[in-house]
Amino acid sequence: MKRKIDMLMKNNYSETKAILKSKPFYKNDSVTIYNTDILSFSTEESIVDLIVTSPPYNVDIKYTSNNDELSYEEYLEFSKKWMCVCYKISKDDGRFCLNIPLDKNKGGHNSVYADLVNLAKECGWQYFTTVVWNEGNISRRTAWGSWLSASAPYVIAPVEMIAIFYKKQWKKTSKGISDISRDDFMNWTNGVWTFNGESKKRIGHPAPFPIELPKRCIQLFSYVGDTIFDPFLGSGTSLIASSKLNRIGIGVDIDKSYCELALTRLNIKQGDLF
């Protein structure tokens, strides 16, 4: 089995490498990192099997190179543009796992999940389902609205959403190797996932997500050897998971320091991920 997986990875990497346009920041046989803006990223052909990403939430997180305090209209315009780029580079049976908040109240109450789902569909993505990620983290709550009063209370759900789309057809057209266990398949096809978030201090990034998130998405929705893409690489968690799970990972980030952080984590953390 290992020999078969190694040959599959080698063949898929060779095919992917041949049709990428940009000069990479870093590459090896299973990982390629690009230090560029996702809006300018392109490929010669549609190569991506699965996108797993958590884009900026536009809640004034202090990224080094990204303005996370746009007007909501500007944020929606940006979101549609990058999701359309992802659509173009995905295979016809490509899938898209989008981790976003249900809603937000910073700078006004906005239905982020509903709005981005609609924008993804405008790009051509077909909606399939949604996983509710229960972070089990209510420590971030700082606003109650009108305390113990019906005057103007705030309702804040301590969950995030993972919206799942496909490009043209949900059923994969190619045959491949699945590496998910029976128990994990049974548990993860339940649409509520419960696991903790990630520590900013431990990772060294202002908005990391836990490796459990891409791990589940990758094993549930892709074959061994498939190409996984993250348009907002950040600390590199999606690529770490894809590498560990014998997939080909491609990541893009506009910030060079985050590309360096991702590369450091890829080099150091390979032996102790899950």
C-alpha atoms as a printed R data frame, in Angstrom:
    type eleno elety resid chain resno       x      y       z
1   ATOM     1    CA   MET     A     1   0.000  0.000   0.000
2   ATOM     2    CA   LYS     A     2   2.810  2.448   0.872
3   ATOM     3    CA   ARG     A     3   4.441  1.895  -2.510
4   ATOM     4    CA   LYS     A     4   1.112  2.544  -4.243
5   ATOM     5    CA   ILE     A     5   0.591  5.753  -2.272
6   ATOM     6    CA   ASP     A     6   4.147  6.955  -3.002
7   ATOM     7    CA   MET     A     7   3.672  6.349  -6.737
8   ATOM     8    CA   LEU     A     8   0.295  8.116  -6.682
9   ATOM     9    CA   MET     A     9   1.784 11.135  -4.919
10  ATOM    10    CA   LYS     A    10   4.699 11.282  -7.367
11  ATOM    11    CA   ASN     A    11   2.474 11.135 -10.435
12  ATOM    12    CA   ASN     A    12  -0.016 13.692  -9.130
13  ATOM    13    CA   TYR     A    13   2.759 16.077  -8.069
14  ATOM    14    CA   SER     A    14   4.387 15.901 -11.500
15  ATOM    15    CA   GLU     A    15   1.078 16.725 -13.196
16  ATOM    16    CA   THR     A    16   0.353 19.614 -10.820
17  ATOM    17    CA   LYS     A    17   3.853 21.073 -11.023
18  ATOM    18    CA   ALA     A    18   3.725 21.242 -14.812
19  ATOM    19    CA   ILE     A    19   0.718 23.580 -14.949
20  ATOM    20    CA   LEU     A    20   1.358 26.045 -12.140
21  ATOM    21    CA   LYS     A    21   2.201 29.509 -13.502
22  ATOM    22    CA   SER     A    22   3.776 31.421 -10.629
23  ATOM    23    CA   LYS     A    23   7.243 31.029  -9.149
24  ATOM    24    CA   PRO     A    24   6.827 29.452  -5.715
25  ATOM    25    CA   PHE     A    25   8.171 30.728  -2.416
26  ATOM    26    CA   TYR     A    26   8.905 27.103  -1.513
27  ATOM    27    CA   LYS     A    27   8.223 23.641  -2.939
28  ATOM    28    CA   ASN     A    28   9.010 20.017  -2.314
29  ATOM    29    CA   ASP     A    29   7.429 16.785  -3.522
30  ATOM    30    CA   SER     A    30   4.207 17.315  -1.575
31  ATOM    31    CA   VAL     A    31   3.975 21.024  -0.685
32  ATOM    32    CA   THR     A    32   4.100 24.263  -2.678
33  ATOM    33    CA   ILE     A    33   3.831 27.718  -1.087
34  ATOM    34    CA   TYR     A    34   3.216 30.937  -3.004
35  ATOM    35    CA   ASN     A    35   3.853 34.377  -1.532
36  ATOM    36    CA   THR     A    36   1.299 36.270  -3.581
37  ATOM    37    CA   ASP     A    37  -2.197 37.737  -3.556
38  ATOM    38    CA   ILE     A    38  -4.886 35.127  -4.148
39  ATOM    39    CA   LEU     A    39  -6.594 37.530  -6.553
40  ATOM    40    CA   SER     A    40  -3.580 37.333  -8.885
41  ATOM    41    CA   PHE     A    41  -3.065 33.566  -8.576
42  ATOM    42    CA   SER     A    42  -3.811 31.384 -11.575
43  ATOM    43    CA   THR     A    43  -2.990 28.026 -13.124
44  ATOM    44    CA   GLU     A    44  -2.796 26.751 -16.707
45  ATOM    45    CA   GLU     A    45  -5.506 24.178 -15.990
46  ATOM    46    CA   SER     A    46  -8.018 23.315 -13.275
47  ATOM    47    CA   ILE     A    47  -5.960 21.260 -10.819
48  ATOM    48    CA   VAL     A    48  -7.511 21.478  -7.342
49  ATOM    49    CA   ASP     A    49  -9.458 18.581  -5.816
50  ATOM    50    CA   LEU     A    50 -10.320 20.191  -2.478
51  ATOM    51    CA   ILE     A    51 -10.101 23.697  -1.043
52  ATOM    52    CA   VAL     A    52  -9.945 24.015   2.742
53  ATOM    53    CA   THR     A    53  -9.649 27.526   4.079
54  ATOM    54    CA   SER     A    54 -10.625 30.041   6.702
55  ATOM    55    CA   PRO     A    55 -10.523 33.497   5.091
56  ATOM    56    CA   PRO     A    56 -10.218 36.824   6.913
57  ATOM    57    CA   TYR     A    57 -13.356 37.515   8.958
58  ATOM    58    CA   ASN     A    58 -13.138 41.319   8.675
59  ATOM    59    CA   VAL     A    59 -13.226 41.800  12.439
60  ATOM    60    CA   ASP     A    60 -10.105 44.008  12.703
61  ATOM    61    CA   ILE     A    61  -7.605 41.227  13.377
62  ATOM    62    CA   LYS     A    62  -4.130 42.728  13.224
63  ATOM    63    CA   TYR     A    63  -2.659 40.861  10.274
64  ATOM    64    CA   THR     A    64   0.718 42.058   9.068
65  ATOM    65    CA   SER     A    65  -0.278 42.647   5.433
66  ATOM    66    CA   ASN     A    66  -4.072 42.508   5.247
67  ATOM    67    CA   ASN     A    67  -6.659 45.144   6.072
68  ATOM    68    CA   ASP     A    68  -9.214 43.289   8.189
69  ATOM    69    CA   GLU     A    69 -11.443 46.304   8.733
70  ATOM    70    CA   LEU     A    70 -13.073 46.925   5.369
71  ATOM    71    CA   SER     A    71 -16.587 48.188   4.961
72  ATOM    72    CA   TYR     A    72 -18.958 45.236   4.792
73  ATOM    73    CA   GLU     A    73 -19.644 45.960   1.122
74  ATOM    74    CA   GLU     A    74 -15.894 45.934   0.368
75  ATOM    75    CA   TYR     A    75 -15.506 42.697   2.308
76  ATOM    76    CA   LEU     A    76 -18.250 41.005   0.302
77  ATOM    77    CA   GLU     A    77 -16.728 42.224  -2.962
78  ATOM    78    CA   PHE     A    78 -13.316 40.844  -1.965
79  ATOM    79    CA   SER     A    79 -14.879 37.552  -0.852
80  ATOM    80    CA   LYS     A    80 -16.633 37.025  -4.159
81  ATOM    81    CA   LYS     A    81 -13.448 37.727  -6.120
82  ATOM    82    CA   TRP     A    82 -11.288 35.181  -4.305
83  ATOM    83    CA   MET     A    83 -14.011 32.523  -4.321
84  ATOM    84    CA   CYS     A    84 -14.329 32.951  -8.082
85  ATOM    85    CA   VAL     A    85 -10.559 32.453  -8.446
86  ATOM    86    CA   CYS     A    86 -10.880 29.227  -6.467
87  ATOM    87    CA   TYR     A    87 -13.717 28.107  -8.719
88  ATOM    88    CA   LYS     A    88 -11.613 28.581 -11.849
89  ATOM    89    CA   ILE     A    89  -8.659 26.520 -10.622
90  ATOM    90    CA   SER     A    90 -10.781 23.629  -9.278
91  ATOM    91    CA   LYS     A    91 -11.547 20.433 -11.168
92  ATOM    92    CA   ASP     A    92 -15.130 19.787 -12.257
93  ATOM    93    CA   ASP     A    93 -15.579 17.462  -9.255
94  ATOM    94    CA   GLY     A    94 -13.613 19.812  -6.984
95  ATOM    95    CA   ARG     A    95 -14.900 20.562  -3.506
96  ATOM    96    CA   PHE     A    96 -14.697 23.635  -1.289
97  ATOM    97    CA   CYS     A    97 -14.772 23.706   2.537
98  ATOM    98    CA   LEU     A    98 -15.252 27.272   3.756
99  ATOM    99    CA   ASN     A    99 -14.798 27.986   7.468
100 ATOM   100    CA   ILE     A   100 -16.551 31.239   8.367
101 ATOM   101    CA   PRO     A   101 -18.453 32.694  11.311
102 ATOM   102    CA   LEU     A   102 -22.212 32.333  11.493
103 ATOM   103    CA   ASP     A   103 -22.544 36.067  11.955
104 ATOM   104    CA   LYS     A   104 -20.719 38.995  13.508
105 ATOM   105    CA   ASN     A   105 -21.618 42.100  15.439
106 ATOM   106    CA   LYS     A   106 -18.329 44.014  15.323
107 ATOM   107    CA   GLY     A   107 -18.980 47.108  13.222
108 ATOM   108    CA   GLY     A   108 -22.641 46.199  12.812
109 ATOM   109    CA   HIS     A   109 -24.667 42.996  12.758
110 ATOM   110    CA   ASN     A   110 -24.035 41.022   9.582
111 ATOM   111    CA   SER     A   111 -25.071 37.557   8.394
112 ATOM   112    CA   VAL     A   112 -21.592 36.522   7.204
113 ATOM   113    CA   TYR     A   113 -22.350 32.846   6.627
114 ATOM   114    CA   ALA     A   114 -25.512 33.463   4.614
115 ATOM   115    CA   ASP     A   115 -23.930 36.235   2.573
116 ATOM   116    CA   LEU     A   116 -20.776 34.298   1.659
117 ATOM   117    CA   VAL     A   117 -22.764 31.186   0.770
118 ATOM   118    CA   ASN     A   118 -24.793 33.263  -1.670
119 ATOM   119    CA   LEU     A   119 -21.649 34.838  -3.140
120 ATOM   120    CA   ALA     A   120 -20.032 31.425  -3.598
121 ATOM   121    CA   LYS     A   121 -23.100 30.324  -5.555
122 ATOM   122    CA   GLU     A   122 -22.834 33.453  -7.717
123 ATOM   123    CA   CYS     A   123 -19.297 32.314  -8.623
124 ATOM   124    CA   GLY     A   124 -20.717 28.987  -9.790
125 ATOM   125    CA   TRP     A   125 -20.190 26.859  -6.691
126 ATOM   126    CA   GLN     A   126 -22.998 24.404  -5.941
127 ATOM   127    CA   TYR     A   127 -24.051 24.245  -2.296
128 ATOM   128    CA   PHE     A   128 -23.966 20.786  -0.701
129 ATOM   129    CA   THR     A   129 -24.199 21.032   3.093
130 ATOM   130    CA   THR     A   130 -22.876 22.761   6.203
131 ATOM   131    CA   VAL     A   131 -21.030 21.478   9.235
132 ATOM   132    CA   VAL     A   132 -21.500 23.383  12.491
133 ATOM   133    CA   TRP     A   133 -18.219 23.637  14.368
134 ATOM   134    CA   ASN     A   134 -18.863 23.885  18.092
135 ATOM   135    CA   GLU     A   135 -15.645 25.373  19.406
136 ATOM   136    CA   GLY     A   136 -16.732 25.047  23.021
137 ATOM   137    CA   ASN     A   137 -15.273 28.504  23.521
138 ATOM   138    CA   ILE     A   138 -17.464 31.141  25.126
139 ATOM   139    CA   SER     A   139 -14.607 33.061  26.730
140 ATOM   140    CA   ARG     A   140 -14.611 35.526  23.814
141 ATOM   141    CA   ARG     A   141 -18.017 36.857  24.821
142 ATOM   142    CA   THR     A   142 -17.731 40.498  25.873
143 ATOM   143    CA   ALA     A   143 -21.100 42.026  24.971
144 ATOM   144    CA   TRP     A   144 -24.559 41.162  26.267
145 ATOM   145    CA   GLY     A   145 -26.575 44.071  24.902
146 ATOM   146    CA   SER     A   146 -29.266 45.000  27.396
147 ATOM   147    CA   TRP     A   147 -28.406 42.987  30.534
148 ATOM   148    CA   LEU     A   148 -31.371 41.001  31.874
149 ATOM   149    CA   SER     A   149 -33.713 43.048  29.738
150 ATOM   150    CA   ALA     A   150 -35.744 42.507  26.593
151 ATOM   151    CA   SER     A   151 -34.801 46.016  25.513
152 ATOM   152    CA   ALA     A   152 -31.908 45.006  23.191
153 ATOM   153    CA   PRO     A   153 -30.222 41.723  24.178
154 ATOM   154    CA   TYR     A   154 -27.453 40.195  22.040
155 ATOM   155    CA   VAL     A   155 -27.681 36.536  21.044
156 ATOM   156    CA   ILE     A   156 -24.234 35.113  20.255
157 ATOM   157    CA   ALA     A   157 -23.783 31.492  19.165
158 ATOM   158    CA   PRO     A   158 -20.324 30.119  20.124
159 ATOM   159    CA   VAL     A   159 -20.025 28.224  16.836
160 ATOM   160    CA   GLU     A   160 -18.495 28.627  13.409
161 ATOM   161    CA   MET     A   161 -19.662 27.172  10.130
162 ATOM   162    CA   ILE     A   162 -17.954 25.011   7.527
163 ATOM   163    CA   ALA     A   163 -19.940 25.466   4.314
164 ATOM   164    CA   ILE     A   164 -19.282 22.716   1.768
165 ATOM   165    CA   PHE     A   165 -19.649 23.216  -1.975
166 ATOM   166    CA   TYR     A   166 -18.767 21.422  -5.196
167 ATOM   167    CA   LYS     A   167 -18.013 22.759  -8.660
168 ATOM   168    CA   LYS     A   168 -20.098 20.798 -11.160
169 ATOM   169    CA   GLN     A   169 -20.732 17.362  -9.707
170 ATOM   170    CA   TRP     A   170 -20.602 16.053  -6.162
171 ATOM   171    CA   LYS     A   171 -19.588 12.470  -6.909
172 ATOM   172    CA   LYS     A   172 -15.897 12.185  -7.677
173 ATOM   173    CA   THR     A   173 -15.242 11.059 -11.237
174 ATOM   174    CA   SER     A   174 -11.939  9.350 -10.501
175 ATOM   175    CA   LYS     A   175 -11.314  6.311  -8.351
176 ATOM   176    CA   GLY     A   176  -8.889  6.645  -5.486
177 ATOM   177    CA   ILE     A   177  -7.811  5.548  -2.040
178 ATOM   178    CA   SER     A   178  -9.778  6.737   0.992
179 ATOM   179    CA   ASP     A   179  -7.949  6.678   4.314
180 ATOM   180    CA   ILE     A   180 -10.765  7.439   6.741
181 ATOM   181    CA   SER     A   181 -11.642  4.925   9.454
182 ATOM   182    CA   ARG     A   182 -15.151  3.562  10.001
183 ATOM   183    CA   ASP     A   183 -15.533  5.350  13.340
184 ATOM   184    CA   ASP     A   184 -14.319  8.681  11.972
185 ATOM   185    CA   PHE     A   185 -16.618  8.389   8.966
186 ATOM   186    CA   MET     A   186 -19.586  7.714  11.233
187 ATOM   187    CA   ASN     A   187 -18.705 10.598  13.554
188 ATOM   188    CA   TRP     A   188 -17.698 13.187  10.973
189 ATOM   189    CA   THR     A   189 -20.735 12.716   8.740
190 ATOM   190    CA   ASN     A   190 -22.670 14.023  11.724
191 ATOM   191    CA   GLY     A   191 -23.024 17.706  10.900
192 ATOM   192    CA   VAL     A   192 -21.924 19.007  14.315
193 ATOM   193    CA   TRP     A   193 -18.198 18.835  15.063
194 ATOM   194    CA   THR     A   194 -16.934 19.590  18.551
195 ATOM   195    CA   PHE     A   195 -13.282 20.389  19.144
196 ATOM   196    CA   ASN     A   196 -11.372 23.326  20.583
197 ATOM   197    CA   GLY     A   197  -9.951 26.268  18.696
198 ATOM   198    CA   GLU     A   198  -6.242 26.990  18.385
199 ATOM   199    CA   SER     A   199  -4.001 29.215  20.506
200 ATOM   200    CA   LYS     A   200  -2.693 32.370  18.835
201 ATOM   201    CA   LYS     A   201   0.227 32.462  21.238
202 ATOM   202    CA   ARG     A   202   1.232 28.856  20.659
203 ATOM   203    CA   ILE     A   203   1.137 29.128  16.867
204 ATOM   204    CA   GLY     A   204   2.407 32.697  16.509
205 ATOM   205    CA   HIS     A   205  -0.357 33.840  14.171
206 ATOM   206    CA   PRO     A   206  -3.305 36.185  14.940
207 ATOM   207    CA   ALA     A   207  -5.992 33.825  13.604
208 ATOM   208    CA   PRO     A   208  -4.938 30.152  13.440
209 ATOM   209    CA   PHE     A   209  -7.365 27.279  13.172
210 ATOM   210    CA   PRO     A   210  -6.771 23.847  14.759
211 ATOM   211    CA   ILE     A   211  -5.366 21.074  12.611
212 ATOM   212    CA   GLU     A   212  -8.410 18.956  13.425
213 ATOM   213    CA   LEU     A   213 -10.478 21.079  11.030
214 ATOM   214    CA   PRO     A   214  -8.495 20.478   7.807
215 ATOM   215    CA   LYS     A   215  -7.729 16.919   8.904
216 ATOM   216    CA   ARG     A   216 -11.428 16.034   8.976
217 ATOM   217    CA   CYS     A   217 -12.220 17.876   5.748
218 ATOM   218    CA   ILE     A   218  -9.307 16.279   3.898
219 ATOM   219    CA   GLN     A   219 -10.008 12.715   4.983
220 ATOM   220    CA   LEU     A   220 -13.766 12.983   4.505
221 ATOM   221    CA   PHE     A   221 -13.786 14.779   1.146
222 ATOM   222    CA   SER     A   222 -10.602 13.782  -0.712
223 ATOM   223    CA   TYR     A   223  -8.575 10.774  -1.806
224 ATOM   224    CA   VAL     A   224  -4.959 10.054  -0.957
225 ATOM   225    CA   GLY     A   225  -2.812 11.909  -3.500
226 ATOM   226    CA   ASP     A   226  -5.421 14.591  -4.233
227 ATOM   227    CA   THR     A   227  -4.403 18.244  -4.506
228 ATOM   228    CA   ILE     A   228  -5.481 20.381  -1.526
229 ATOM   229    CA   PHE     A   229  -5.499 24.172  -1.818
230 ATOM   230    CA   ASP     A   230  -5.623 26.922   0.806
231 ATOM   231    CA   PRO     A   231  -5.860 30.475  -0.605
232 ATOM   232    CA   PHE     A   232  -5.178 31.978   2.861
233 ATOM   233    CA   LEU     A   233  -2.248 29.884   4.035
234 ATOM   234    CA   GLY     A   234  -1.623 31.755   7.290
235 ATOM   235    CA   SER     A   235   0.298 29.539   9.672
236 ATOM   236    CA   GLY     A   236   0.179 26.619   7.232
237 ATOM   237    CA   THR     A   237  -2.208 24.317   9.079
238 ATOM   238    CA   SER     A   238  -4.006 23.043   5.961
239 ATOM   239    CA   LEU     A   239  -0.710 22.189   4.285
240 ATOM   240    CA   ILE     A   240   0.610 20.453   7.380
241 ATOM   241    CA   ALA     A   241  -2.519 18.295   7.435
242 ATOM   242    CA   SER     A   242  -2.355 17.576   3.707
243 ATOM   243    CA   SER     A   243   1.305 16.584   3.919
244 ATOM   244    CA   LYS     A   244   0.730 14.318   6.890
245 ATOM   245    CA   LEU     A   245  -2.213 12.691   5.094
246 ATOM   246    CA   ASN     A   246  -0.337 12.024   1.839
247 ATOM   247    CA   ARG     A   247  -1.993 14.725  -0.219
248 ATOM   248    CA   ILE     A   248  -0.387 17.408  -2.375
249 ATOM   249    CA   GLY     A   249  -0.755 20.790  -0.678
250 ATOM   250    CA   ILE     A   250  -0.712 24.221  -2.339
251 ATOM   251    CA   GLY     A   251  -0.952 27.349  -0.222
252 ATOM   252    CA   VAL     A   252  -1.058 31.063  -1.008
253 ATOM   253    CA   ASP     A   253  -0.475 33.977   1.321
254 ATOM   254    CA   ILE     A   254   0.162 37.634   0.604
255 ATOM   255    CA   ASP     A   255   2.346 37.974   3.706
256 ATOM   256    CA   LYS     A   256   5.919 36.698   3.431
257 ATOM   257    CA   SER     A   257   6.291 36.308   7.204
258 ATOM   258    CA   TYR     A   258   3.294 33.938   7.277
259 ATOM   259    CA   CYS     A   259   4.800 31.903   4.431
260 ATOM   260    CA   GLU     A   260   7.951 31.642   6.529
261 ATOM   261    CA   LEU     A   261   5.926 30.640   9.592
262 ATOM   262    CA   ALA     A   262   4.121 27.949   7.600
263 ATOM   263    CA   LEU     A   263   7.423 26.622   6.288
264 ATOM   264    CA   THR     A   264   8.892 26.531   9.809
265 ATOM   265    CA   ARG     A   265   5.901 24.593  11.102
266 ATOM   266    CA   LEU     A   266   6.045 22.187   8.158
267 ATOM   267    CA   ASN     A   267   9.715 21.494   8.828
268 ATOM   268    CA   ILE     A   268   9.442 21.167  12.592
269 ATOM   269    CA   LYS     A   269   6.042 19.617  13.247
270 ATOM   270    CA   GLN     A   270   5.903 16.730  10.793
271 ATOM   271    CA   GLY     A   271   6.336 14.024  13.428
272 ATOM   272    CA   ASP     A   272   3.737 15.149  15.952
273 ATOM   273    CA   LEU     A   273   0.578 16.536  14.396
274 ATOM   274    CA   PHE     A   274  -2.503 14.597  15.465
